[in-house]
Amino acid sequence: MTGEELLQQALTTFRARRASYGNPDKYFHKLADRWTAVLGTEVTASQVAMCMIELKLLRLEEDPANCDSIVDIAGYAACLSEVIK
């Protein structure tokens, strides 16, 4: 997969998730509230996005050629961008 193809796939996935789950900014803030309750310490929406990226990076350690994880990282980076704006 070329870099352009990867980014196009990430965009397609990003748009599909937005249609299914709504605006990433709202969704990641809601998820941060849930993680805050579970962990007993404040978690921000940007931390949620960064932790999801870390999860995908960990998976890439096991299988560096896993295109799905690479695409997901690009998608979570896009979510992070929306959360911090």
C-alpha positions as CSV (number, residue, x, y, z in Angstrom):
1,M,0.0,0.0,0.0
2,T,1.4,3.4,-0.9
3,G,1.3,6.3,1.5
4,E,-1.5,8.0,-0.5
5,E,-3.5,4.7,-0.5
6,L,-3.0,4.4,3.3
7,L,-4.2,8.0,3.9
8,Q,-7.2,7.5,1.6
9,Q,-8.1,4.3,3.5
10,A,-7.7,6.2,6.8
11,L,-10.0,9.0,5.5
12,T,-12.6,6.4,4.4
13,T,-12.5,4.8,7.8
14,F,-12.6,8.1,9.6
15,R,-15.7,9.2,7.7
16,A,-17.4,5.9,8.3
17,R,-16.7,6.1,12.1
18,R,-17.9,9.7,12.1
19,A,-21.2,8.5,10.5
20,S,-21.5,5.7,13.0
21,Y,-20.4,7.3,16.2
22,G,-20.5,11.1,15.7
23,N,-17.9,13.8,16.0
24,P,-14.6,12.5,17.3
25,D,-14.3,15.6,19.6
26,K,-17.6,14.7,21.4
27,Y,-17.0,11.0,21.4
28,F,-13.4,11.2,22.8
29,H,-14.5,13.6,25.5
30,K,-17.2,11.1,26.5
31,L,-14.7,8.3,26.5
32,A,-12.3,10.3,28.6
33,D,-15.1,10.8,31.2
34,R,-15.6,7.1,31.3
35,W,-11.9,6.3,31.6
36,T,-11.7,9.0,34.4
37,A,-14.4,7.2,36.3
38,V,-12.8,3.8,35.9
39,L,-9.2,4.9,36.6
40,G,-10.0,7.4,39.4
41,T,-7.8,10.0,37.8
42,E,-8.6,12.6,35.2
43,V,-8.1,11.6,31.6
44,T,-8.4,14.0,28.7
45,A,-9.8,13.4,25.3
46,S,-6.3,14.0,23.8
47,Q,-4.9,11.4,26.2
48,V,-7.5,8.9,25.0
49,A,-6.5,9.5,21.4
50,M,-2.8,9.2,22.2
51,C,-3.4,6.0,24.2
52,M,-5.3,4.5,21.3
53,I,-2.3,5.3,19.1
54,E,0.0,3.6,21.6
55,L,-2.2,0.5,21.5
56,K,-1.8,0.4,17.7
57,L,2.0,0.9,18.0
58,L,2.2,-2.0,20.5
59,R,0.3,-4.2,18.0
60,L,2.8,-3.1,15.3
61,E,5.6,-4.4,17.4
62,E,4.1,-7.9,17.0
63,D,3.3,-7.5,13.3
64,P,5.1,-4.4,11.7
65,A,3.4,-5.1,8.3
66,N,-0.1,-4.9,9.7
67,C,-1.7,-2.3,7.4
68,D,-4.9,-2.1,9.5
69,S,-2.9,-0.9,12.6
70,I,-1.0,1.7,10.5
71,V,-4.3,3.0,9.0
72,D,-5.8,3.1,12.5
73,I,-2.9,5.2,13.7
74,A,-3.5,7.7,11.0
75,G,-7.2,7.8,11.9
76,Y,-6.5,8.3,15.6
77,A,-4.1,11.1,14.7
78,A,-6.9,12.7,12.8
79,C,-9.1,12.3,15.9
80,L,-6.4,13.9,18.0
81,S,-6.3,16.8,15.7
82,E,-10.0,17.4,16.1
83,V,-9.8,17.0,19.8
84,I,-7.1,19.6,20.3
85,K,-8.4,22.2,18.0
